[in-house]
Amino acid sequence: MGTTTLPLGKRFRKIRKVSVGTPVVWATENSDYEKQRQQAMKRIGNLYERIISVENLRLADEKARRGKLRTYGVRVHDRNRDANILALHDALRTKTFRTSAYDVFTIHEPKERLIFRLPYYPDRIVHHAIMNVLEPIWTSVFTYNTFSCIKGRGIEGCARHVDRVIRKYAGRPLYCLKIDIRKFYPSIDHAVLKGIVRRKIKDADLLWLLDEIIDSADGLPIGNYLSQFLANLTLAYFMHRVNEVLHMDCAEYADDIVFFSDSKEALHGAFHGFIRPYLERELHLSVKGNWQVFPIAKNRYDRHGRALDYVGYRFYREQKLMRKSIKRNFCRQVARQNRKDPPLSPKKYKQGIASWLGWAMHSNSRHLLKTIIKKEYHESVL
């Protein structure tokens, strides 16, 4: 069986019709254009002095301690707060700073993960100091359809984007390709990540500090404040290429990426011809074997498709519900609230379920709320 290469002109073009059963290779532009594109991306220097300034370290200290004033690390740091900040500034200036030893432990909810925790001083302050300066720079690199750990986007921003995409396909078939990267954080290649960082940053001193933090553990340690941004950065240029080459509606939240099309063949071709090869060859990442292409059902009663389970919701074409595990935990918490004796005040009752109310209010869950919440609380909660 032959291989069909989708040709490209001066820019990327979408080829709508592909012979069914013929493997598809998504062509990339020539190396000259890629070099021009990389040269056009301005690299930024002269950042290190801003990051290590005493003023920025104090600001980082203020941000890092929010909600943690009673923790042991903050209380110990506050015994010599000013002296610690000056000592940290000197360690960064002379490049004697080294990442502290990690406290490693395992969590089991929502799934089993190995968590790496650094001490408050000096490491968490350093991470916040870096992000005070780099966050707007790195955010400018992220595509419009990247949502994890970006201010103003997050889970709800991603859910709204998926809602818009589904409405866009009204009156047309709608298929989804859902992929998940295998052990994303632990699998991130340091050499690849350092190369990606250097596509935007040219400050040698800052690159030394970032390299020191990146090399402090295998992959990216889950639990580091900086790790979530570096994880986004790892996929940033992949998402740029997806938008330029595939011209498909898609959304990326951490290592979960979904693609939409009115053609199953187009999704299979994109996956085998571009998505998986790029992730494996360019980023040294692998896709879990549970990737799927499926039609999105009209609602939960429609047997000609199924829901897209993504970012805590189950998306249908005409309905959006909470993920079953979130719904189950919500119902259990409400049941505990309902059994309180003496009964809770309306304010306390609402506070006890506030973290789940957002999911319910942004999905078709009105009937569920009326069913599980006591009638005397309906007015205050609903």
LOVEX-356304 format. One record per residue (C-alpha): residue number from 1; z, y, x. Coordinates in nm, 3 decimals. Layout:
# residues N
R sepa       z       y       x
R  NUM       Z       Y       X
...
This chain:
# residues 382
R sepa       z       y       x
R    1   0.000   0.000   0.000
R    2  -0.098   0.340   0.138
R    3   0.125   0.640   0.184
R    4   0.050   0.964   0.002
R    5   0.136   1.279   0.195
R    6   0.183   1.586  -0.018
R    7  -0.011   1.861   0.162
R    8   0.121   2.211   0.215
R    9  -0.063   2.537   0.268
R   10   0.075   2.848   0.429
R   11   0.385   2.803   0.215
R   12   0.532   2.499   0.044
R   13   0.351   2.378  -0.270
R   14   0.461   2.140  -0.541
R   15   0.216   1.860  -0.613
R   16   0.267   1.767  -0.977
R   17   0.070   1.440  -1.001
R   18   0.136   1.149  -0.770
R   19  -0.002   0.799  -0.812
R   20   0.270   0.577  -0.955
R   21   0.375   0.306  -0.709
R   22   0.253   0.494  -0.402
R   23   0.525   0.591  -0.152
R   24   0.552   0.968  -0.118
R   25   0.606   1.158   0.204
R   26   0.693   1.524   0.158
R   27   0.503   1.711   0.426
R   28   0.680   1.977   0.629
R   29   0.527   2.292   0.764
R   30   0.400   2.303   1.120
R   31   0.638   2.366   1.407
R   32   0.499   2.717   1.468
R   33   0.610   2.833   1.123
R   34   0.950   2.669   1.167
R   35   0.998   2.851   1.497
R   36   0.906   3.181   1.331
R   37   1.150   3.112   1.050
R   38   1.433   3.039   1.293
R   39   1.355   3.352   1.496
R   40   1.365   3.559   1.178
R   41   1.720   3.445   1.107
R   42   1.937   3.703   1.279
R   43   2.209   3.560   1.500
R   44   2.528   3.760   1.515
R   45   2.745   3.839   1.817
R   46   3.042   4.060   1.912
R   47   3.276   3.895   1.661
R   48   3.551   3.746   1.878
R   49   3.737   4.070   1.948
R   50   3.755   4.144   1.575
R   51   3.891   3.796   1.505
R   52   4.164   3.797   1.769
R   53   4.278   4.156   1.711
R   54   4.647   4.192   1.628
R   55   4.558   4.365   1.301
R   56   4.337   4.074   1.190
R   57   4.597   3.816   1.294
R   58   4.858   3.998   1.085
R   59   4.620   4.005   0.789
R   60   4.555   3.633   0.839
R   61   4.931   3.571   0.842
R   62   4.965   3.752   0.508
R   63   4.685   3.547   0.353
R   64   4.795   3.213   0.495
R   65   5.150   3.247   0.359
R   66   5.054   3.316  -0.003
R   67   5.235   3.065  -0.223
R   68   5.407   2.910   0.081
R   69   5.695   3.149   0.150
R   70   5.959   2.875   0.116
R   71   5.783   2.618   0.334
R   72   5.943   2.514   0.661
R   73   5.657   2.637   0.880
R   74   5.661   2.988   0.736
R   75   6.040   3.018   0.761
R   76   6.036   2.909   1.126
R   77   5.751   3.150   1.206
R   78   5.931   3.440   1.039
R   79   6.224   3.411   1.279
R   80   6.001   3.563   1.551
R   81   5.707   3.682   1.348
R   82   5.596   3.984   1.554
R   83   5.646   3.808   1.886
R   84   5.450   3.506   1.760
R   85   5.154   3.719   1.655
R   86   5.144   3.891   1.994
R   87   5.171   3.557   2.174
R   88   4.887   3.415   1.962
R   89   4.672   3.719   2.039
R   90   4.734   3.666   2.412
R   91   4.655   3.293   2.391
R   92   4.324   3.366   2.217
R   93   4.240   3.649   2.458
R   94   4.298   3.430   2.762
R   95   4.147   3.121   2.592
R   96   4.460   2.914   2.643
R   97   4.485   2.842   2.271
R   98   4.463   2.473   2.181
R   99   4.470   2.310   1.839
R  100   4.810   2.159   1.765
R  101   4.872   1.792   1.695
R  102   4.785   1.686   1.340
R  103   5.032   1.541   1.093
R  104   4.821   1.264   0.937
R  105   4.905   1.102   0.603
R  106   4.729   0.929   0.313
R  107   4.703   1.044  -0.048
R  108   4.594   0.817  -0.333
R  109   4.509   1.064  -0.612
R  110   4.242   1.132  -0.725
R  111   4.128   0.875  -0.468
R  112   4.251   0.749  -0.133
R  113   4.199   1.002   0.145
R  114   4.332   1.057   0.495
R  115   4.476   1.411   0.513
R  116   4.518   1.606   0.837
R  117   4.781   1.881   0.832
R  118   4.828   2.145   1.100
R  119   5.141   2.355   1.153
R  120   5.148   2.698   0.992
R  121   5.182   2.872   1.327
R  122   4.958   2.907   1.514
R  123   4.676   2.701   1.362
R  124   4.660   2.805   0.999
R  125   4.685   3.170   1.099
R  126   4.395   3.122   1.342
R  127   4.179   2.957   1.073
R  128   4.241   3.244   0.831
R  129   4.171   3.497   1.106
R  130   3.834   3.333   1.170
R  131   3.744   3.327   0.802
R  132   3.845   3.692   0.752
R  133   3.541   3.776   0.964
R  134   3.306   3.479   0.916
R  135   3.337   3.413   0.543
R  136   3.088   3.684   0.435
R  137   2.853   3.585   0.718
R  138   2.854   3.216   0.629
R  139   2.842   3.284   0.255
R  140   2.516   3.470   0.314
R  141   2.372   3.146   0.457
R  142   2.461   2.933   0.154
R  143   2.195   2.886  -0.113
R  144   2.238   3.006  -0.471
R  145   2.287   2.646  -0.586
R  146   2.575   2.567  -0.346
R  147   2.912   2.600  -0.517
R  148   3.200   2.434  -0.332
R  149   3.470   2.667  -0.191
R  150   3.269   2.986  -0.249
R  151   3.442   3.279  -0.419
R  152   3.301   3.345  -0.765
R  153   3.136   3.003  -0.789
R  154   3.346   2.685  -0.763
R  155   3.358   2.413  -1.027
R  156   3.299   2.640  -1.326
R  157   3.010   2.818  -1.154
R  158   2.853   2.480  -1.082
R  159   2.908   2.363  -1.442
R  160   2.744   2.679  -1.579
R  161   2.447   2.624  -1.347
R  162   2.403   2.266  -1.473
R  163   2.428   2.395  -1.833
R  164   2.145   2.640  -1.763
R  165   1.928   2.371  -1.605
R  166   1.975   2.139  -1.903
R  167   1.881   2.418  -2.147
R  168   1.572   2.489  -1.936
R  169   1.438   2.140  -2.014
R  170   1.467   2.176  -2.391
R  171   1.176   1.994  -2.554
R  172   1.090   1.805  -2.235
R  173   1.209   1.481  -2.075
R  174   1.503   1.530  -1.838
R  175   1.590   1.294  -1.555
R  176   1.859   1.330  -1.292
R  177   1.890   1.203  -0.936
R  178   2.257   1.190  -0.831
R  179   2.351   1.123  -0.470
R  180   2.680   1.109  -0.283
R  181   2.709   1.121   0.096
R  182   2.905   0.830   0.242
R  183   3.239   0.941   0.396
R  184   3.106   1.294   0.428
R  185   3.390   1.469   0.615
R  186   3.468   1.185   0.860
R  187   3.095   1.127   0.926
R  188   2.998   1.481   1.028
R  189   2.846   1.471   1.376
R  190   3.002   1.732   1.606
R  191   2.683   1.791   1.804
R  192   2.486   1.848   1.482
R  193   2.752   2.082   1.341
R  194   2.772   2.285   1.662
R  195   2.396   2.326   1.657
R  196   2.410   2.450   1.297
R  197   2.689   2.696   1.381
R  198   2.473   2.835   1.662
R  199   2.189   2.910   1.422
R  200   2.393   3.207   1.296
R  201   2.653   3.279   1.566
R  202   2.574   3.376   1.927
R  203   2.912   3.511   2.040
R  204   3.003   3.281   2.332
R  205   3.377   3.342   2.303
R  206   3.379   3.267   1.931
R  207   3.167   2.957   1.988
R  208   3.429   2.837   2.237
R  209   3.702   2.873   1.972
R  210   3.498   2.705   1.699
R  211   3.405   2.419   1.933
R  212   3.771   2.374   2.024
R  213   3.865   2.341   1.656
R  214   3.567   2.117   1.571
R  215   3.650   1.879   1.859
R  216   4.018   1.853   1.763
R  217   3.954   1.548   1.540
R  218   3.680   1.301   1.454
R  219   3.437   1.433   1.194
R  220   3.590   1.717   0.994
R  221   3.960   1.671   0.915
R  222   4.028   1.694   0.541
R  223   4.309   1.945   0.493
R  224   4.196   2.209   0.744
R  225   4.126   2.545   0.585
R  226   3.821   2.583   0.809
R  227   3.684   2.235   0.732
R  228   3.570   2.318   0.380
R  229   3.350   2.602   0.508
R  230   3.213   2.397   0.797
R  231   3.129   2.117   0.553
R  232   2.931   2.363   0.340
R  233   2.760   2.492   0.651
R  234   2.659   2.137   0.750
R  235   2.446   2.112   0.435
R  236   2.338   2.476   0.413
R  237   2.003   2.445   0.590
R  238   1.934   2.114   0.418
R  239   1.972   2.296   0.085
R  240   1.737   2.570   0.205
R  241   1.477   2.305   0.284
R  242   1.533   2.135  -0.051
R  243   1.463   2.461  -0.233
R  244   1.158   2.540  -0.020
R  245   1.002   2.193  -0.012
R  246   1.091   2.021  -0.337
R  247   1.097   2.311  -0.584
R  248   1.336   2.109  -0.801
R  249   1.638   2.227  -0.994
R  250   1.945   2.102  -0.810
R  251   2.314   2.171  -0.750
R  252   2.538   2.089  -0.456
R  253   2.915   2.064  -0.474
R  254   3.053   1.939  -0.142
R  255   2.894   1.596  -0.084
R  256   2.781   1.544  -0.447
R  257   2.426   1.666  -0.505
R  258   2.221   1.638  -0.824
R  259   1.847   1.696  -0.871
R  260   1.663   1.742  -1.201
R  261   1.303   1.679  -1.306
R  262   1.095   1.578  -1.606
R  263   0.952   1.291  -1.396
R  264   1.129   0.982  -1.262
R  265   0.848   0.931  -1.011
R  266   0.898   1.281  -0.868
R  267   1.270   1.218  -0.816
R  268   1.212   0.880  -0.650
R  269   0.943   1.033  -0.430
R  270   1.166   1.324  -0.330
R  271   1.455   1.093  -0.246
R  272   1.260   0.844  -0.035
R  273   1.018   1.095   0.114
R  274   1.240   1.390   0.197
R  275   1.608   1.383   0.094
R  276   1.728   1.061   0.257
R  277   1.512   1.096   0.571
R  278   1.636   1.452   0.631
R  279   2.002   1.362   0.583
R  280   1.973   1.060   0.811
R  281   1.751   1.199   1.086
R  282   1.853   1.564   1.101
R  283   2.221   1.548   1.001
R  284   2.308   1.186   1.091
R  285   2.457   1.131   0.746
R  286   2.398   0.841   0.508
R  287   2.366   0.831   0.131
R  288   2.588   0.591  -0.061
R  289   2.408   0.294  -0.209
R  290   2.508   0.399  -0.561
R  291   2.247   0.676  -0.586
R  292   2.074   0.673  -0.925
R  293   1.783   0.817  -1.120
R  294   1.849   0.820  -1.495
R  295   1.760   1.006  -1.816
R  296   2.030   1.239  -1.951
R  297   2.127   1.139  -2.305
R  298   2.119   1.374  -2.602
R  299   2.488   1.314  -2.678
R  300   2.750   1.042  -2.637
R  301   2.597   0.839  -2.921
R  302   2.246   0.837  -2.769
R  303   2.166   0.498  -2.612
R  304   1.838   0.615  -2.454
R  305   2.014   0.774  -2.161
R  306   2.362   0.854  -2.036
R  307   2.584   1.140  -1.932
R  308   2.573   1.314  -1.597
R  309   2.930   1.276  -1.466
R  310   2.966   1.576  -1.236
R  311   3.231   1.832  -1.130
R  312   3.482   1.702  -1.383
R  313   3.252   1.700  -1.687
R  314   3.019   1.461  -1.862
R  315   2.701   1.655  -1.930
R  316   2.470   1.561  -2.217
R  317   2.170   1.756  -2.338
R  318   2.356   1.882  -2.646
R  319   2.718   1.818  -2.554
R  320   2.965   1.864  -2.266
R  321   3.287   1.662  -2.247
R  322   3.571   1.626  -2.000
R  323   3.555   1.344  -1.749
R  324   3.745   1.043  -1.883
R  325   4.007   1.045  -1.607
R  326   4.081   1.415  -1.666
R  327   4.100   1.360  -2.040
R  328   4.339   1.067  -1.990
R  329   4.573   1.269  -1.766
R  330   4.557   1.559  -2.011
R  331   4.658   1.339  -2.304
R  332   4.946   1.190  -2.106
R  333   5.079   1.532  -2.012
R  334   5.054   1.657  -2.372
R  335   5.242   1.347  -2.490
R  336   5.521   1.424  -2.242
R  337   5.531   1.785  -2.364
R  338   5.545   1.671  -2.726
R  339   5.847   1.446  -2.657
R  340   6.061   1.720  -2.501
R  341   6.400   1.759  -2.665
R  342   6.484   2.033  -2.737
R  343   6.123   2.141  -2.805
R  344   5.961   2.375  -2.555
R  345   5.887   2.737  -2.632
R  346   5.516   2.808  -2.697
R  347   5.493   2.982  -2.358
R  348   5.648   2.690  -2.167
R  349   5.437   2.441  -2.364
R  350   5.116   2.620  -2.269
R  351   5.221   2.655  -1.905
R  352   5.279   2.280  -1.886
R  353   4.919   2.199  -1.980
R  354   4.745   2.509  -1.843
R  355   4.565   2.324  -1.564
R  356   4.391   2.102  -1.822
R  357   4.326   2.368  -2.085
R  358   4.049   2.519  -1.875
R  359   3.858   2.189  -1.880
R  360   3.907   2.162  -2.256
R  361   3.808   2.522  -2.332
R  362   3.485   2.491  -2.130
R  363   3.379   2.169  -2.301
R  364   3.332   2.040  -2.656
R  365   3.699   1.945  -2.694
R  366   3.820   2.144  -2.995
R  367   3.874   1.830  -3.202
R  368   4.068   1.667  -2.917
R  369   4.296   1.970  -2.884
R  370   4.373   1.977  -3.256
R  371   4.446   1.604  -3.251
R  372   4.686   1.579  -2.957
R  373   4.868   1.915  -2.963
R  374   5.153   1.956  -3.210
R  375   5.069   2.175  -3.508
R  376   5.348   2.423  -3.432
R  377   5.178   2.501  -3.100
R  378   4.822   2.534  -3.232
R  379   4.832   2.910  -3.269
R  380   4.970   2.976  -2.920
R  381   4.747   2.721  -2.744
R  382   4.423   2.725  -2.941
